[in-house]
């Protein structure tokens, strides 16, 4: 859809313009959150040609993509995406919400072609 394309192009442009990208996920990441982290890393690599920083070095980058869960604020499977400066925060009500947020932010570009119906 047009909204997905816009989000995907915006994220790609933002990443290309930045010198460094970092990805930070929950320290107790579930398998779904680990998949979300891997998909963000893959997406950044495909858009920039460079692997993003992870771990402690991630927070020192120009652009930081932070994945978090907040069940007190969001219901199960819900997500919220906030951007401020060089920080993109994708928060889910649970681990599935985090994954949905990642897929929404990347415009579904991370889904394998057979899952997109291509």
C-alpha positions as CSV (number, residue, x, y, z in Angstrom):
1,X,0.0,0.0,0.0
2,X,1.0,3.6,-0.3
3,X,1.5,4.0,3.5
4,X,3.8,1.0,3.6
5,X,5.8,2.3,0.6
6,X,6.1,5.8,2.3
7,X,7.3,4.3,5.6
8,X,9.7,2.0,3.8
9,X,11.2,4.8,1.7
10,X,11.4,7.1,4.7
11,X,13.3,4.5,6.8
12,X,15.6,3.7,3.9
13,X,16.4,7.3,3.2
14,X,16.9,8.0,6.9
15,X,19.3,5.0,7.2
16,X,21.2,5.9,4.1
17,X,21.8,9.5,5.3
18,X,23.2,8.4,8.7
19,X,26.8,7.4,9.3
20,X,26.0,4.6,11.7
21,X,23.0,2.6,12.7
22,X,22.5,0.7,16.0
23,X,19.9,-1.9,16.9
24,X,19.0,-2.4,20.6
25,X,16.5,-5.1,21.7
26,X,15.3,-6.4,25.1
27,X,18.0,-8.2,27.1
28,X,15.5,-11.0,27.7
29,X,14.4,-11.2,24.1
30,X,12.0,-14.0,23.2
31,X,12.3,-15.9,20.0
32,X,9.9,-13.6,18.3
33,X,11.8,-10.5,19.5
34,X,15.1,-12.2,18.3
35,X,13.4,-12.6,14.9
36,X,12.4,-8.9,15.0
37,X,16.0,-7.9,15.8
38,X,17.4,-10.2,13.0
39,X,14.9,-8.7,10.5
40,X,15.8,-5.1,11.4
41,X,19.5,-6.0,11.1
42,X,18.8,-7.6,7.7
43,X,16.8,-4.6,6.5
44,X,19.5,-2.1,7.5
45,X,22.1,-4.2,5.7
46,X,20.0,-4.5,2.6
47,X,19.4,-0.7,2.6
48,X,22.9,0.5,3.5
49,X,25.3,-2.3,2.7
50,X,26.6,-2.2,6.3
51,X,25.7,-4.2,9.3
52,X,24.3,-2.1,12.1
53,X,26.0,-2.0,15.5
54,X,24.5,-4.1,18.3
55,X,25.2,-4.4,22.0
56,X,26.8,-1.5,23.8
57,X,28.1,0.1,20.6
58,X,24.6,0.4,19.3
59,X,23.6,3.3,21.5
60,X,26.6,5.4,20.3
61,X,25.4,5.4,16.6
62,X,23.8,8.3,14.7
63,X,20.6,6.4,14.3
64,X,19.4,4.0,17.0
65,X,16.5,1.5,16.5
66,X,15.2,0.5,19.9
67,X,12.8,-2.5,20.3
68,X,11.0,-2.8,23.5
69,X,7.8,-4.3,25.1
70,X,5.5,-2.4,27.4
71,X,2.5,-4.6,28.4
72,X,1.3,-1.9,30.9
73,X,0.8,0.6,28.1
74,X,-0.2,-1.6,25.1
75,X,-2.4,-4.6,24.7
76,X,-1.3,-7.9,23.3
77,X,-0.2,-7.7,19.7
78,X,-0.4,-3.9,19.7
79,X,2.6,-1.7,18.8
80,X,3.6,1.9,18.8
81,X,6.3,3.5,16.7
82,X,7.9,6.8,17.9
83,X,10.7,8.8,16.2
84,X,12.7,11.5,17.8
85,X,15.9,12.8,16.3
86,X,18.0,9.8,15.5
87,X,16.0,7.4,17.6
88,X,13.3,5.1,16.3
89,X,11.5,3.2,19.1
90,X,9.3,0.3,18.3
91,X,7.3,-0.8,21.3
92,X,5.0,-3.8,21.5
93,X,2.4,-4.9,24.1
94,X,4.1,-8.3,23.9
95,X,6.7,-10.0,21.7
96,X,4.3,-10.4,18.8
97,X,3.5,-6.7,19.0
98,X,7.2,-5.9,18.7
99,X,7.5,-8.2,15.6
100,X,4.4,-6.6,14.1
101,X,5.8,-3.1,14.7
102,X,9.1,-4.1,13.0
103,X,7.2,-5.4,10.0
104,X,5.1,-2.2,9.8
105,X,8.1,0.1,10.1
106,X,9.9,-1.7,7.2
107,X,6.8,-1.7,5.1
108,X,6.7,-5.5,5.0
109,X,10.0,-5.5,3.0
110,X,11.4,-8.1,5.4
111,X,8.8,-10.7,4.6
112,X,10.0,-13.5,2.3
113,X,8.5,-13.1,-1.2
114,X,6.3,-16.2,-0.8
115,X,4.7,-14.6,2.3
116,X,4.0,-11.3,0.5
117,X,2.3,-13.2,-2.4
118,X,5.0,-12.1,-4.8
